[in-house]
Amino acid sequence: MKLLAQCKFWCLVCALAFAAMPTLADNTHYCPFFLGAPGGQVPQQRGEITFSPYTHHWSHNPQHKPVLLLALDEALPGNRFCGVSVFSNSFGQPTVYLYAGQQFTGLLGSPKVFLKVTAGILYGYVAPYQDKVPLSHNGFSPALIPSLGYKINTRDSVQMKILGSAGLIFS
């Protein structure tokens, strides 16, 4: 039964992602305007789609399940962005993260290396796993996620998100 629920969840995620793709080509904006930096440089790309097939946990737990993540970001002026990610958490529960963030480019003297920092609200770690994330209340908790990335070309990159004391997620 849990496998059927997971299949339904990922079918819904994929359907939403494909439904959102055509709207990325028009001028509809989903992020609140105030999240962009006033007078900031207008982004060259509309946004970003992220897929993560693998998460490394710092410690082994036999309850851990594979984590799959799909995220959609909208680029904003001043290297800012907002977005939503949906994923199956480490315990197989459908989870959503709504966030806003900032990207810092040109790290370590390389224009290809960047740092992203997101802050937002996470929902999905519910009983019996609600204590697996800090400050959880009824499945909701705040989150702050830094990631280190490398631009392969103008459209593609690889990223490593740091999940505090839990592990790393590669996308």
ABEGO torsion letter per residue (X at the ends): XAAAAAAAAAAAAAAAAAAAAAAAABABBABBAAABBBGBBBBABAEBBBBBABBBBABBBAABBBBBBBBBBBBBBGGBBBBBBBBBBAAGBBBBBBBBBBBBBGBGGBAABBBBBBBBBBBGBBOAAAAABBGBBGGBBBBBBBBBBBBABAABBBBBBBAEAAEBBBX
